[in-house]
């Protein structure tokens, strides 16, 4: 901001927060457990100078992140089905208990 950035630069790059700078072990070791809800910092998703497809390491990094996001989506979808079923079971239980 004080470095004389143009409006175009400011639209592309955001200020860094402390949470953006926190190192995740998923970056180092893809098989690390307990990181299923970890999201990437915004700067990891940028295509700097068109290099997104040129690095085998970055390809693996994006693949691992995509698979984690897909697994998270599938868990959310399953949870939604379970919550709807549990709500129906609760209503049925209350109705049955009210009839007694």
C-alpha positions in Angstrom: 0.0 0.0 0.0 2.8 2.4 0.9 5.0 1.0 -1.8 3.2 2.7 -4.6 1.1 -0.3 -5.8 -1.3 0.4 -8.6 -5.0 -0.3 -8.4 -4.5 -3.3 -10.6 -1.9 -4.7 -8.2 -4.2 -4.1 -5.2 -7.0 -5.9 -7.0 -4.8 -8.9 -7.6 -2.9 -9.1 -4.3 -4.5 -8.8 -0.8 -2.9 -7.8 2.5 -1.3 -10.8 4.3 -2.9 -11.8 7.6 -1.1 -13.8 10.3 -3.4 -16.8 9.4 -2.1 -16.7 5.8 1.5 -17.1 7.1 0.9 -20.1 9.3 2.7 -23.1 7.9 0.6 -26.2 7.4 2.3 -29.6 7.4 0.0 -30.7 4.6 2.2 -28.6 2.3 5.3 -30.6 3.4 3.7 -34.1 3.8 0.5 -34.9 1.9 -0.3 -37.9 4.1 -0.4 -36.0 7.4 -3.6 -36.8 9.3 -5.8 -34.4 11.1 -5.7 -31.7 8.4 -9.0 -32.3 6.6 -10.4 -28.9 7.2 -7.3 -26.9 6.4 -7.7 -24.3 3.6 -5.0 -22.9 1.5 -3.9 -19.3 1.9 -5.1 -17.1 -1.0 -1.6 -16.7 -2.5 -1.3 -20.5 -3.1 -4.1 -20.4 -5.6 -2.5 -17.6 -7.8 -1.1 -18.5 -11.2 2.1 -16.3 -10.9 3.6 -15.8 -14.3 1.7 -18.7 -15.7 3.7 -21.3 -13.8 0.8 -23.3 -12.5 1.4 -26.3 -14.8 5.2 -26.2 -15.0 6.1 -27.7 -11.6 5.6 -31.4 -10.7 5.7 -30.4 -7.0 3.0 -27.8 -7.6 0.9 -30.2 -9.6 1.0 -32.7 -6.7 0.3 -29.9 -4.3 -2.9 -28.8 -6.2 -4.0 -32.4 -6.7 -3.7 -33.1 -2.9 -5.6 -29.9 -2.1 -8.3 -30.8 -4.7 -8.7 -34.3 -3.2 -9.0 -32.9 0.3 -11.6 -30.4 -0.8 -13.5 -33.1 -2.6 -13.5 -35.3 0.5 -14.7 -32.4 2.6 -17.6 -31.8 0.1 -18.5 -35.5 0.3 -18.6 -35.4 4.1 -20.8 -32.3 4.1 -23.1 -34.0 1.6 -23.4 -37.1 3.8 -23.9 -35.0 6.9 -26.8 -33.2 5.2 -28.5 -36.5 4.5 -27.9 -37.7 8.0 -29.3 -34.5 9.6 -32.5 -34.6 7.5 -33.0 -38.3 8.5 -32.3 -37.5 12.2 -34.9 -34.6 12.0 -37.5 -37.0 10.6 -36.7 -39.6 13.3 -37.0 -37.0 16.0 -40.4 -35.8 14.8 -41.6 -39.4 14.5 -40.4 -40.2 18.0 -42.2 -37.1 19.5 -45.4 -38.0 17.6 -45.2 -41.6 18.9 -44.6 -40.5 22.4 -47.4 -38.0 22.3 -49.9 -40.7 21.3 -49.1 -42.9 24.3 
